[in-house]
Amino acid sequence: MITLHDLPAWAAVLTALLILAGSSLALIGSLGLLRFKSFYERVHAPTLGATLGMACILLASILYFSIGQTRPVVHEILIGLFVTVTTPVTLLLLVQTTLYRDRQEGRDPLGEGSGQDC
């Protein structure tokens, strides 16, 4: 295994940029929780940020450990696959549950004056 000091400069820079990009995307998605007003808007931003941020961070991990161990490290692909599949499913379940609850309580889930039909 290659130590941190033996890692090529191009790999260290690329890994750092991917981690920075991934954490920035996750932060931007999380800021959507503060910015948006309704639940339906709030649930969308962190989902996108988590998925894109996760992809960048996993690419950085694949790069770092593949070079550091001088063999391909692919178990991160399984992590990415599970997160990519479960995040949209969770989003859909949360939205459907909230939509059902809003309709049961007599609230308009689309908001008044939205111009859209249910």
C-alpha positions, 0 to 999 in steps of 0.5 A: 500500500502506498502511503499518503506522501507517496501518492502522485500529485495529480491524484491528490489534487483530483481527489481533493477537488472531487471531495470538495465538489461533493461536499459543496453539492451536498451543502447546497442541497441542504441549504434548500431546506432553509430556502424553500417554503413547502414540504414538497419543495424542501424534499427535492433539494437535499435528494439531488444534493445527496445523490450528486455529492455522494457520486463525487465523494465515491469517485474520489474514494475510488481514485484514492484507494485504487492508486494507493492499493495499486488495484481497483477498489470497486466496493464503492460502486455498490455503495453508490448503487444502493444510495442511488436506488434508495434515495429516490424511493425514499423521496417518492414514499415521503411525498406520497404519504404527505400528499395522502395526508394533505388530501385526507385533511382537506388541504390543497397539496398544490397550493391555492392559485397554482393553476394546476389540476390535481 
